[in-house]
Amino acid sequence: MARNYATQMDAARKGIVTPEMEIVAKKENRTCEFIREKVADGTIAIPANINHENLDPNGIGSMLKTKINVNLGVSRDCKDYDIEMQKVMKAVDYGAEAIMDLSSHGNTQPFRQKLCKECPAMVGTVPIYDSVIHYQRDLATLTAKDFVDVVRLHAEDGVDFVTLHCGITRKTIEEVRNGKRKMNIVSRGGSLVFAWMSMTGEENPFYEYYDEILEICREYDVTVSLGDACRPGCLADATDSVQIQELLRLGELTERAWAKDVQVMVEGPGHVPMDQIAANMKIQQTICKGAPFYVLGPLVTDIAPGYDHITAAIGGAIAAAAGAAFLCYVTPAEHLALPNVEDVHQGIIASKIAAHAADIAKGLPGALDQDNRMADARRALDWDAQFKEALDPEVAKAIRDSRLPEDDHSDTCSMCGKFCAVRSMNKALAGEYIDIL
């Protein structure tokens, strides 16, 4: 049956509960009307391109479970699409709700189309990455129309959300050149827009032709993810004037998108000291009227290459508890290399821990249920039940199985053996003899 609405937001504002809203409501232990109202006012986004064939919809909003995005894609030095598809399937298996294809080499369209045909997670892209690759021309030779046409191509292929670096303008060039940033611009897409403007002398095409891009997004129901080109790339640059000036423009662009019934997410800072994270979330919520906030990390220190999945998990938990809705995972390979399958695994689990911890802190309906089941399983020393509730059951089981106690391993582990507090308490409360030696 033909849809009588253009986008999820258009439907919500017409009082229509879409099939996607029904699925989200069930997943979130919320009413359909609650989801519809929040989609209507923009505080929940349900990225769901009309051409994404087997999408399992998810809602993104601060009042919902915190969602995880996984960045993937080939580069000139790592160009095996089969390996990238393995990463995609692993990411979905481990519970990632979104996959971003950041490929920057080769024929990217078949992989993108395969994702939108086979992957049940939301699919996102950054069209400016693909522009040079698609046209096989140097950046300076591309026109504004070329960039807009690539946005349309991605929308036609079924991409659910596109990151557009619309908030960086010619004014930003002077702000950066005259500023005192240590790291300048670290956003790959932001640096490409900056470079294009610098070489051509023209305005940012994603800002200048924003209304035309919104029409494309409305046609295919693509969510706009407003990229933070000026996000801080080190702690020293956090919450500086360049970052805040861009955020002010993103607030204006959010309202312009909503006026056309196009859903919006706003991307947030990358490197932020712990004591500034909550304030950053509050500033974004105020300026962007509660649009879902999508953060990379934030990383809370600059000196942990090889362990940045941990620094990001610390920042992500604080950010999500303070209002961020969507965490972009960070792997141990961040700042060092393209992540392999194991890096992806580590990054997802770290982000899932951060998201879940934040959901508990926010008091979301059902957030503690799994933890309560784990507590019951631990008290009963039921190892199979503990593995079932674990975020990463395979790793938990492998660690235990590799280091079983010499005797009576049904109810102890090799850490405490018969000194196990749980075993001793169970026996004491049951009036049983407690043997230790």
C-alpha positions in Angstrom: 0.0 0.0 0.0 1.3 3.4 -1.0 2.5 5.7 1.9 0.5 8.8 2.5 3.4 10.6 4.1 6.8 11.6 2.9 9.0 11.0 5.9 8.8 9.6 9.5 8.6 13.2 10.7 5.9 14.1 8.2 3.8 11.0 9.3 4.3 11.9 13.0 3.1 15.4 12.4 0.0 14.1 10.6 -0.8 11.9 13.6 0.2 8.7 11.7 2.0 5.9 13.6 4.2 4.2 11.0 5.2 0.5 11.1 8.7 1.7 12.0 7.4 3.7 15.0 5.5 0.6 16.2 8.7 -1.5 16.1 10.7 1.2 18.0 7.9 1.5 20.6 8.1 -2.2 21.3 11.9 -2.2 21.6 11.9 0.7 23.9 9.0 -0.3 26.2 7.2 2.9 25.2 3.8 3.6 23.7 3.4 4.3 20.0 2.0 7.7 20.8 5.0 8.6 22.9 7.3 7.7 20.0 5.1 9.5 17.5 5.1 12.7 19.5 8.9 12.7 19.9 9.4 12.1 16.2 7.1 14.9 15.4 9.0 17.4 17.5 12.4 16.1 16.3 13.7 14.8 19.6 13.6 11.2 18.3 14.9 10.2 14.8 14.1 7.0 13.1 16.5 6.8 10.1 14.7 4.6 7.6 15.3 5.2 3.8 12.4 4.0 1.7 14.9 2.0 -0.4 16.5 0.1 2.5 14.9 -3.3 1.9 15.4 -5.2 5.2 16.0 -2.5 7.8 15.3 -3.3 11.4 14.3 0.2 12.5 15.7 1.8 15.6 14.9 5.1 17.3 17.6 7.6 18.3 16.8 10.0 21.2 18.1 10.8 24.6 15.0 9.3 26.2 15.6 6.0 24.4 18.3 3.3 24.8 21.6 4.6 23.7 22.5 3.4 20.2 25.9 2.4 18.8 27.3 3.2 15.3 30.2 1.3 13.8 32.5 2.9 11.2 33.7 0.6 8.4 34.9 0.8 4.8 38.0 0.3 2.7 41.0 2.6 2.1 43.7 2.6 -0.5 45.9 0.5 1.8 43.2 -1.9 3.1 40.8 -2.6 0.2 39.2 -6.0 0.8 35.5 -5.6 0.7 34.9 -9.2 1.8 36.8 -8.4 5.0 34.6 -5.3 5.5 31.5 -7.4 5.1 32.8 -9.7 7.7 33.1 -6.7 10.0 29.6 -5.7 9.2 28.1 -9.0 10.1 30.2 -9.2 13.3 29.0 -5.7 14.2 25.4 -6.6 13.8 25.9 -9.8 15.8 27.4 -7.8 18.7 24.4 -5.5 18.7 25.5 -2.4 16.7 22.4 -0.5 15.5 24.1 1.4 12.7 26.9 0.9 10.2 28.7 3.8 8.5 30.4 3.1 5.2 33.4 5.4 5.1 35.1 3.8 2.1 37.6 6.0 0.3 38.9 3.8 -2.4 37.7 1.8 -5.5 34.2 1.3 -6.7 32.2 2.1 -3.6 28.7 1.8 -5.0 28.3 -2.0 -5.1 29.4 -2.3 -1.5 27.0 0.5 -0.4 24.2 -1.2 -2.3 25.0 -4.6 -0.8 24.9 -3.0 2.7 21.5 -1.5 2.0 20.2 -4.7 0.6 21.5 -7.2 3.2 22.3 -5.3 6.4 19.4 -4.9 8.9 21.2 -2.1 10.8 20.8 1.5 9.8 23.3 2.5 7.1 25.1 5.9 7.0 27.6 7.5 4.7 29.6 10.7 4.2 28.9 11.7 0.6 31.9 14.1 0.3 34.3 11.1 0.9 32.7 9.4 -2.1 32.7 12.4 -4.4 36.4 12.3 -5.4 36.2 8.5 -5.8 32.9 8.5 -7.7 34.1 11.1 -10.3 37.7 10.1 -10.3 38.7 13.7 -10.3 40.8 15.9 -8.0 38.9 17.8 -5.3 39.4 21.3 -6.8 37.8 20.2 -10.2 34.5 19.2 -8.6 31.5 21.5 -8.6 28.8 22.2 -6.1 26.4 20.2 -8.3 28.8 17.2 -8.3 28.6 17.1 -4.5 24.8 17.4 -4.4 24.4 14.7 -7.1 26.4 12.3 -4.9 24.0 12.9 -2.0 21.2 11.9 -4.4 23.1 8.8 -5.5 23.5 7.7 -1.9 19.9 8.4 -1.1 18.8 6.3 -4.2 21.0 3.5 -3.0 19.1 3.2 0.3 21.3 5.0 2.8 19.4 5.9 6.0 21.5 8.9 7.1 24.1 11.1 5.5 26.7 13.1 7.4 26.9 16.5 5.8 29.5 19.1 7.0 27.1 22.0 6.4 28.2 24.1 9.4 31.6 25.0 8.1 31.5 28.2 6.0 33.9 30.6 4.5 33.8 32.5 7.7 35.2 29.4 9.4 38.3 29.6 7.2 39.2 32.9 8.9 38.3 31.6 12.3 40.7 28.7 11.9 43.5 30.7 10.3 43.3 33.4 13.0 42.7 31.0 15.9 45.0 29.3 18.3 43.9 25.7 17.8 46.6 23.0 18.3 44.9 20.5 15.9 43.1 22.8 13.5 40.4 20.6 11.8 40.6 16.8 12.3 37.3 15.9 10.7 38.2 14.2 7.4 35.0 15.5 5.7 35.4 18.9 7.3 39.0 19.1 6.0 37.9 18.3 2.5 35.2 21.0 2.5 37.8 23.4 4.0 40.2 22.5 1.3 37.6 22.8 -1.5 36.6 26.2 -0.3 40.2 27.3 0.0 41.1 26.2 -3.5 37.9 27.4 -5.3 37.1 30.6 -3.3 33.4 29.4 -3.2 31.0 28.8 -0.3 30.5 25.4 1.2 28.2 23.7 -1.3 26.5 21.7 1.5 25.6 25.0 3.2 24.8 27.0 0.1 22.6 24.3 -1.5 21.2 23.0 1.8 17.6 23.4 0.8 18.1 21.4 -2.4 19.7 18.7 -0.4 16.8 18.7 2.0 14.4 18.0 -0.9 16.4 14.9 -1.8 16.4 13.8 1.9 12.6 14.3 2.0 12.1 12.4 -1.2 13.9 9.3 0.1 13.3 9.8 3.9 17.0 10.2 4.6 18.0 11.6 8.0 20.5 14.4 7.9 23.4 13.9 10.4 24.9 17.4 10.7 28.6 16.8 10.8 30.9 18.6 13.3 33.7 19.6 11.0 35.2 21.7 13.8 35.1 19.1 16.5 38.1 19.3 18.9 40.9 16.8 17.9 42.7 17.2 21.2 41.7 18.3 24.8 43.3 21.7 24.4 40.8 22.6 21.6 37.6 21.4 23.5 34.7 23.8 23.7 36.6 26.6 21.9 35.0 29.4 19.9 35.4 27.6 16.6 33.5 24.6 17.8 30.7 26.7 19.4 30.4 28.9 16.3 29.8 25.9 14.1 27.3 24.5 16.6 25.3 27.7 16.4 25.0 27.2 12.6 24.0 23.6 13.1 21.2 24.8 15.4 19.9 27.0 12.5 20.3 24.1 10.0 18.4 21.8 12.3 15.3 24.0 12.3 15.5 24.5 8.6 15.5 20.7 8.1 12.6 20.2 10.5 10.6 22.8 8.5 10.7 20.4 5.6 9.9 17.4 7.7 13.4 16.0 7.4 14.8 14.3 10.5 18.1 15.5 12.0 20.9 14.2 14.2 23.7 16.6 15.3 27.2 15.3 15.6 29.3 16.2 18.6 32.8 16.6 19.9 35.6 14.1 19.7 38.2 15.0 22.4 36.8 16.5 25.6 38.0 16.6 29.2 35.6 14.7 31.6 34.6 17.9 33.4 33.4 19.5 30.2 31.3 16.7 28.7 28.0 17.3 30.5 28.2 21.0 29.7 28.8 20.2 26.0 25.7 18.0 26.0 23.6 20.8 27.6 24.8 23.4 25.1 23.9 21.2 22.2 20.5 20.4 23.6 19.8 24.1 24.0 21.1 25.3 20.7 19.7 22.4 18.6 16.4 22.2 20.4 16.8 18.7 21.7 17.8 17.1 18.3 19.5 13.7 19.0 23.2 14.1 19.7 25.6 11.8 18.0 29.1 11.8 19.6 32.5 10.3 18.7 33.7 9.1 22.1 34.3 11.7 23.5 37.9 10.7 24.2 38.9 11.9 27.6 42.6 11.9 27.1 44.9 12.2 24.2 47.7 9.8 25.3 46.2 6.3 24.9 46.7 5.2 21.4 46.0 1.4 21.3 43.5 1.9 24.1 41.3 4.6 22.7 38.2 2.3 22.9 38.6 2.7 26.7 39.1 6.4 26.7 36.0 6.7 24.4 33.9 4.4 26.6 34.6 6.6 29.6 33.6 9.7 27.7 30.7 8.0 26.0 29.2 6.8 29.3 29.3 10.3 30.7 28.0 11.9 27.5 25.1 9.5 27.1 24.1 9.8 30.8 24.0 13.6 30.2 21.9 13.4 27.0 23.8 12.0 24.1 21.7 9.6 22.1 24.1 7.9 19.7 27.7 6.8 20.3 30.1 6.3 17.4 32.3 3.5 18.5 36.1 3.9 18.8 38.5 1.0 18.4 42.0 0.3 19.7 43.2 1.2 16.2 41.9 4.8 16.4 44.7 7.2 15.3 46.8 4.3 14.2 45.3 2.1 11.4 42.2 0.8 9.8 40.6 -1.5 12.4 40.6 -5.3 11.8 37.9 -7.6 12.8 39.2 -8.0 16.4 39.5 -4.2 16.7 35.9 -3.9 15.6 34.9 -6.4 18.3 36.8 -4.6 21.0 35.3 -1.2 20.0 31.7 -2.4 19.9 31.9 -4.1 23.3 33.5 -1.0 24.9 30.8 1.2 23.4 28.0 -1.2 24.4 29.3 -1.1 28.0 29.2 2.7 27.9 25.8 2.8 26.4 24.3 0.4 28.9 25.9 2.1 31.9 24.3 5.4 30.7 20.9 3.8 30.2 21.0 2.6 33.8 22.0 6.0 35.0 19.1 7.6 33.0 16.6 5.2 34.6 15.2 3.9 31.3 12.4 1.4 31.5 13.9 -2.1 31.7 17.5 -0.9 31.7 18.4 -2.9 34.9 16.6 -6.1 33.9 19.6 -7.8 32.4 21.8 -6.8 35.4 19.3 -8.2 37.8 19.2 -11.5 35.9 23.0 -11.6 36.1 22.9 -11.0 39.8 20.5 -13.9 40.3 22.7 -16.1 38.1 25.8 -15.2 40.1 24.1 -15.8 43.4 23.1 -19.2 42.2 26.6 -19.8 40.7 24.8 -20.7 37.5 27.6 -20.3 34.9 25.5 -20.9 31.8 22.9 -18.3 32.9 25.8 -15.9 33.6 27.1 -16.4 30.0 23.7 -15.9 28.6 23.4 -12.4 30.3 26.9 -11.3 29.4 27.4 -8.6 26.8 30.1 -10.9 25.2 29.2 -14.5 26.1 31.9 -16.1 24.0 34.7 -14.2 25.7 33.3 -14.8 29.2 33.0 -18.5 28.6 36.4 -18.8 27.0 38.1 -17.1 29.9 36.4 -19.4 32.5 36.9 -22.6 30.5 40.6 -21.8 30.0 41.2 -21.5 33.8 38.9 -23.8 35.6 39.6 -24.7 39.3 41.1 -28.1 40.0 38.1 -29.4 41.9 34.5 -28.6 42.5 34.5 -26.2 39.5 30.7 -26.4 39.2 30.3 -23.7 41.8 33.6 -21.9 42.0 36.2 -20.3 39.8 40.0 -20.3 39.9 40.2 -16.9 41.5 38.8 -17.9 44.9 38.1 -21.6 44.8 36.5 -22.7 48.1 37.2 -19.2 49.5 34.4 -18.0 47.2 32.2 -15.6 49.2 29.0 -16.5 47.2 29.6 -20.2 47.9 30.3 -19.7 51.6 27.2 -17.4 52.0 24.9 -19.9 50.2 26.1 -22.7 52.4 25.9 -20.6 55.6 22.4 -19.4 54.9 21.3 -23.0 54.1 22.8 -24.3 57.4 25.4 -26.4 55.6 29.0 -27.2 56.6 31.4 -24.8 54.9 34.6 -26.7 53.9 37.5 -24.6 52.9 40.7 -26.8 53.0 
